[in-house]
Amino acid sequence: MSERIVVDPITRIEGHLRIEAQMEGNRIARAYSSGTMVRGIELILKGRDPRDAWAFAQRICGVCTLVHGIASVRAVENALNYPVPPNAQLIRNLMIGAQYIHDHVMHFYHLHALDWVDVVSALSADPAATSTLAQSISNYAKSSPGYFSDMQKKLKRFVEGGQLGIFANAYWGHPAYKLPPEANLMAVSHYLEALAWQRDAAKLHTIFGGKNPHPNFVVGGVPSPIDLDSDSAINAKKLAQVQELINQMKDFVDQVYVPDTLAIAGFYKDWASRGEGLGNFLTFGDFPENGMDDPSSFLIPPGAILNRDLGTIHEVDMNAQDQIQEFVAHSYYDYSGGKEAGLHPYDGETNLNYTGPKPPYEQLDVEQSYSWMKSPRWKGHAMEVGPLARVLMLYASGHEQTKELVGMTLKTLDVPVDALFSTLGRTAARTLETKIVADNMQTWYDNLVSNIRSGDTRTFNETLWEPSSWPSTAQGVGYMEAPRGALAHYIVIKDQKIDNYQAVVPSTWNAGPRDPSGQPGAYEAALEDNHEMYDPAQPIEILRTIHSFDPCIACAVHVTDPDGEELVKVKIT
């Protein structure tokens, strides 16, 4: 029997993910993605007031600090036909945009860069040569020989003190690392720089949402009253702080993140031909100009692309029963209609009474159930969601800035347009969309300030706040583009309480197991796309492609011991 490589857990992600790769020689023939924990928020929400749902749903994840809150309030607003004021839309755009920029920068430097950057090699770099390299690609102020010398000394103290911490347990010296020492020192220095930068980037959420993580929201708008003369509202001082934060974020993206991505990618152009997999891409759309009822005003358009065909964008209907369905054929769940059935989220079930084979400790039984994730499908197709899907959708839609950025990237790296469909393309797309969002932050801010100057300070709609005005039965979907991809929360309301709640999250689309017809999920298909392993004992190739998706596996409420026996139960009352 051919060898199966097991990587469990995949590190530098949120949550618990297991990858198994069936090898044929040194090539990955089949791959299997297993989420090793269960999310039970949907059950906790049943019977509660829909207006409180966001506070619970937001706790699905501790990294995506606001996206589930946004999707949840939008679901209730959609179900009750509840419009929100323009200022609230702009503030939400600013908060989502800040999440993108913060999340993508942190992912690149602290979760993904170390798959390409050899920290130990940086110890032998020449700080003066590193300075020359840095100044050749950017005008970032912190690029002097003294700066890089100080950073190198700091790194040496980590090593000599035996406290590698964040740099421990990696494959330093692996032949797959190709950067010269000076490029490694530049990237590691910016890794450390980004740790300090992210503290300021998170402040925008505290200004508009009161705190971070998990900023506050409210159905019908945002909990951020505007009063330029009040110390307890959004005033001139706080608006000035927002402007300063936007400038800081944009400067770091333009002067550090984008140049670093292009510089590092230039040494790994062989990764422009591996790691795509599905060729199918899905977006729900986000960043509305005129509200969620007008998708034509979205910065990121909704749609589906099949088989790499950028000339055809298929319309996505979030409510159509035959479009979005979730399957559990290879999941540790049961459906009342059988494991082969596909359910639209309005009719979705979170049935934890699964009685089939329990998670094997040595090796997944891939013929049976092998993941706590479901398998979402669009019109029966497995789809990839996330930055690559969004950049392709913008590109296919004729978005001028995206076309210019993609053209610049392909020209700089001297790679064909097909390079977009790869592990390298996925990583580059995340960087490019960060710049697109960072540039649009200024527009949203300017529009907000313009509204305030014209006398419009409304941030909340009280029209439908009293449940006595609600219909006896209502259902709706709240969707958005989270940093990791298309996110939707579906809610069914009966007699003013939540009757059913289902969250279809980006990592379910990407990390889910095979469906009843045997179609792999995006992770599985990407690993089966032209991956050869140099050393199975150091599977850096698996990490590179999986990390390019930025996995974020939903938080757990279920723990088992090595024998598969339950250690903790959460009782839902």
N, C-alpha and C positions, 0 to 999 in steps of 0.2 A: 504494500500500500504506500502511496506517495506521502511525503511528509506534510504535516499541518503545523503551521506556525501560529502560536497563540500569543497575542499581546493583550494583557489584562492586568491592570487597567491601562487604557490609553491615558497618559498623563498630560498635564498642561491643558486641561479642559475643565468645564464645569460639569460635575456629575460623574457617572460611572459607565464606561463604554468598553466592551470587549470586542476585539477583532480577531477572527480566525482566517487564515489564508491557506488554502489547499495548494500545495506546490506541485509543479511538474518540472523537475530539474530545479533551475534557479528562477523559474518564472511562476508568477501567481496565476493559477488556472481558475480558481473559484475563491470567492471571498464571502465572509458572513459577518454581519454587524449585529451585535447583541447589546441592547440597553439592559443593564442588569439591575434596574430598580423600577418601581411602579409609581405613577403619579395618581393621587386620589382626590385632588382638589375638586373635581367634578362632583363627587359624592358629597363632599363637605358643603357644597353650595346649594344642594337641593333643599327647598323649603325656606330659603332666606329671602330677604328683601332684595330685589334686583339692584336697587341703588347702592347696596353695600357690596355687591359682587366684586367690584374692582379691588377692594382692599384684601380680599381673600385670593382672587385670581392672580394678583401681582406677586404673591408669594410662590407661584409656580417656579420662579427662578430668582436666584440671588445675584445674577450677573446682568441679565436684561432688566435693569432696575425700574423701567417704566412701561415697557411695551405691552405687557399683559394688562396693566391698568388702562392704557389707552384703548386696546382692543375691547376690553370689558365695557367701558363706558360707551363706546361706539355701538356695541351690541344692543345695549338697553335703549340708546337713542334711536337706533334703527328700528327696533321692535315697536317703540311708542311714537315713531314719527316726530322726533324731538329735535328741532334745529338748534344749533348753538351760535352765539354771536361771532362776527368776523374776528374780533380781538382774541377770542378763545381759540379759534382755528390757528391764528398766527402764533400764539403762545405755545400751543401744542406742537406746531411745526418746529419752533425753535427748540423745544425740549427734545423732540424726537431727533432733530438734527444734531444737537449736542450729544445725544446718546450714540449716534452713528460715529461721530468724530472721536469721541472718547473711546468707544468700544473697538473701533477698527485700529486706532493707533496702539492701544494696549495689546490687541491680539497680535499685530505684526511684530512688535518688539518683544513682548513677554511670553507669548504662547507659540509663535510660529517661527520667528527669526532664528532661534537656536537650532532649527532643523537645517539651516543653511550657513550659519555663522559659527565658527570654531572659536570658542572663548579662550582656550589654552593657547592657540596660535597667536592671539592678540598680545600675549606676553612678550613675544619676540619682535614686535613691530617697531619701526622707527617713528617716533612721534612727529618728527619734522616731515617725513615722507607722508605720514597720515594727514598732516595739515595740508600739504600740497594737494593730495587727493581730494580732501573734503572741499577745499576752496575751488577746485576745478569743476565741481558739480553743483555748488550752491554758494550763496552769499550769507549763509548762516553765521551769526556773529561769533559763536563759540567754535572756532575752527583753528585756533592758534596752536603752534607746537607746544606751548606751555599747558594749554588746556588738555591736549591728548596725553602729555607726559603725566599730568596729575591724575587723569583717569586710569592710566596704565599702572601708576603706583597704587592707586586704590584697589585695582584688580589684583595686583601682586600681594597686597596685604590680606585679601580674602584667601588666596591660595596658600600663602605661607602660614596663615593662622589656622589652616585646616577647616575653615568655615566657608566652604563653597556655597552652602545654602541653596539659593536659586540656581546655581550653576552645577550642582552635584548630579550624579547618576545620569550622565549623558554619554554620547559616543564620541568624545573628543578624540581627534586623530584619525577618525574613520576616513578611508580614501574617498568617500563621496563628498567630503568638504573640499571646495575648490577655490575659496577666496584667498587672496594673499594676506599676509599678516596685517598689513596696514588697513585693508578693507575690514578685516575682522575687528581691529581696534576701533575704527570709526563706528561700526555698527554697535559694538558693546558699549561704547561711550554714550551713544544715543539711546541705548537700552536704559542705562542709568538715568539719563536726562529725562526720558519719558516717565520714569517713576515719579519724579518731582512735578513734571508738567501736568500729569493727570489729576493731581490734587486740585489745581485751579480749574481744569476743565469741568469737574463735577459741580462747581459752584453754581452754574447756571440753573441746575435743577433745584438747588436750595432757594434761589431767589424766587422762582415761580411756583415751586412745589413744596417749599418749607423744609425739605430734608433730602438727603441722598445717602444710602439707597432708598428705594421705594418712596418716591415723592407722592404728595397727595393729589387726588383728582376729585372730580365731582361730575355726576351725570348732568348734562346741560351746559357745560362750560369748563371753566378752570377756577380753583379756589384762590385766585389772585386778584383781589380788587385793585383798581387803579385810582389813585388819588395823589396827585403831585404834591399836595400839601400835607400828607399824612406820613408819619414815620412807620405806621403799621400796614401800609399798602405799597403797591408798586409806585414809587415816586421817582423824581428826577435823578436822585443819587443812584437808585437801583438800576434804572435804565442805563445810566452811564457805566455802571459795573458790567451790565450785559454787553454793551458795546466793546468794552475793554476785553472781555472774555472771548468774544467773537474774533477780535483782532489777534489775540494770543493763539487761539485755535487755528486760525487761517495761516498765520505765520509759521507755525510748527508743521502744518501739513505741506505748505509750499516749499519751505526751506529745508526740511529734514525728511519727512515721511516719503514724499514723492521722489526726491533725488535718491534716497537710500534704496527704495524699491527698484528703481531702474538700474542703479549701480550693482546691486546684488544679483538681480535677474540676468544681467549681462554675462555672468559666469555660469549660469545654469540653463542655457538655451535648449539643452537636450530635454528639459522638462516641459518644453512647449509641444511635445508630441506624445504625452502620456497623461493619464489621469482624468480624462473627460468622462467616458462611460456612457451615459444615457443619450445625450444629444437632445434631450427634451427639457425645456425650461419654462417656468411658471412664475408670474408675478400677479399680485392682487392690486398693486398700485398704492400710492400714498403721496403725502404732502399736497393737500388740496388747496387750491387758490380760492375756489368758490363754495367749498363745503363738500361733504362726502357724497352728496347726491349728484355731483357733476364730475364724473371721472375724467372728462375731457380737460379739466383744469388741473389734473394731478401733475406734479413734476415727474414722478415715476408712473408710467402708464400701466394699466392692467393688460394681461394677455397671456397667451401660451404660444410657444415656439416648438415645433415638432421636427425631429430629424435634421437639426441644424438649418432649417429653411428660414433664413432671415427675411425672405421676401413675403412670407405669409404670417400674419399675427392672428391667432384664433381668439375669438371672444370668449371670455370667462364669465359664467353666470354663477354667482355664489349660492343662489337659492335652488338651482335646478337639481332635481333628484338624481339625474343621470350623469352629472358632471363630477362633483366631488363626493367620493365615497371612501370609507375606511374599511380595511379588511384585517382579519385576525387569524388567517390560516396558519401562520407561523409565529403567532404571538401568544403570550401566557394569559389570554383572555378567552372567554366564550361569549357567543351571541345566542340569544334565544332562538334565532332562526338557523343556527348551525354555523360552524367555523368557516364555511365556504362563502357565506353571504357577505355582501358589501352594503354598508349603511351610510346614508347621508347623515351629516352631523345633527340635524334636527331630530333624527330618530336614533342617534347614537347611543350606545350602551357602554358603560364602564363596569363590566362584570368581573369582579375579582374572585369569583368562586370557581376558578379554573382547577380542574381535577386531573389534568393530563400529566405527562412526564414533567418532573421538576427540573430546574436548571442543573445540568450535569457539571460537575466540578472540573473534570479533566478535559472534556471536549464536548462541544455543542452537538446535540442530536438534530442535525439540520433537516432531517426528513420530518421532524415533528415541530413543536413550538420551540423557539430559541431566543425570544426577545420579549421584554416588557413593553416594547413599542408596537403600535399598530402600523399598518401599511396604507397610507393615503394614496389615492389614485385620482387623476383627472381624466374623465372619459375612458377609464381603463388603462391609461398610460402612467408609468412611473415617471416622475418629474423631479428635476433639480430646482431648488429655490435658493435665493441668496444673492450676493453681489454680482456674480457672473450672470445670473438670469436677468438682473436689473440692468446691467450695462448692455447686455445684448438686446434687451427690449428697448432701451433708449436709443441704441445704435440703429436698430431696425426701424424705429419710429422716426428717424431723421433728426434726432436732437443734435443741434449743431455743436455744442460744447463737447458732447460725448464723442462725436465723430472726429473732432479735432484732437481730443486727448488720446483716443484709440490710435489714430493715425500717427501721432507723435510717438507713442509707445512702440508701435510696430516698427517705425523707422529707426528709432534709437536702438532698439534691440536687433534690428535687421532680421526680423522673422515674418513669415507670411500671416495673413489674416486667420488662417486655421489655428494659429498659436493661441487664439482666444479660447479655444475648446480644449483646455488642458489644466493640469495642476498649476502651471506657471500663469496661465491666463486667469485662473480663478483668483490667485493671489494679487495679480496686477489689477484686476477689476475692482477688488476691494479698495485699493489705493485710489484709483481713478474716481470711484463714486464718492470717496471721502472728500476729494477736492470739489466735486460738483456740489455736494451738500454744503461744504464750508462756504463756497461762493454764494449759494442761495441764502445762507443764514443772514447775510447783510440785507438782502431784499426783504425778507420777512420782518426783520427788525425795523427797517425803514418804513415799511407799510404800517407796522404797529405804531410807531412814533407819529406818522402822518395822521392816523385815525385819532390818536389822543389829542393832537394839536387842533384837529377839526371839532373837538368836543365829544367824540365817541369814546366813552370809557367803559362800556358794558363788557363784562366777561362771563355773564351767567344768564341763562334763560329760565325764569321761574314758572313758565306757562303750565307745564305738566307735572309740577313737582308733587302735587297732591294725588295719591293713588286712587282716590275716589273718581278721578276723571279718566282712569285707564280703562281699556276694553277688558272684558273678562278673560280673553285669551289673546295672546300676542306672541310673535316670534320674530327674531331678528338676528343679524350677523354683524359683528364688528370686526373689521379687517384692517390690516396695515402691513407695511413692509418693515419688519423688525431688522436689525442689523444682520441677522443670520438668515433672513428670508421671509417668505409669505406666511403671515400669521392670521388666524381667524378664530374668533370666539362666537359660538352659536348659543343662543338662549331661547328657551320656551318658557313663557310666563303664563300662569293660570291662577286666577283669583288673587292677583297682586303678589304672588310668590313664584320663586324659580321652580319650575317643574322638571326641566332638563337643561343641562349645561355641558357643552363639549368644546374643548380647545384643541384645534388642529395646528400644531406648532411646527416651526421650520425644521427642527432636528428630527421630527417624525417623518416629514417628507424625505429628508436626506438620509437618515440613519435607520429607517424602518427595514424590516426583513422582507424576504420574498413574499409575493402575494399568491393566491391560489393557482394562478397560471404559471408560476415560477419566475416571474419578472423580478430581478434584483432591485433593491433600493439604490439610491445615488451613490452612497459610500461603497457598496458592494460592487456596483458596476464600474466605478472609477478605479478601484484596485485591480479589477480584471482587465484594465485597459493598459497594456504595454508596460507591465511592471516586472522588472528583473531584480533579484535580490543579490547584492554583493556578498553579504554575510547574514544568513538567517538568524544568527545569535544576536545581531545588532540591526534590527529591522527599521533602519532610518527611512527607507523608502516608503514604508507603510505610514509612518508618522508624517512625512511630508505631504502626502495626498490627503490623509484624514484631517490634518490640521488646516489644510487649505480651505476646508469648509467651516472652520471655527466651531467645532462641536460644542453644543450646550445641552446636556442631557437633563431633563426635568428632574426636580428635586424629589427625594424618596420619602415614603412613609412605611416602607416594608423592608425588613432586614432578615437575612437568613444566615445560618452558620454554614461551615463547609459541607455539612451533610444535607443541606437544603431545608433544615428545620427552621421554623419561624421563631425569631427571638423577640420581636416587638409587634404588637397589634395596636392599631389606632381605631378606637371605637367611635363611630359616627352616630351622634344622637340628634 
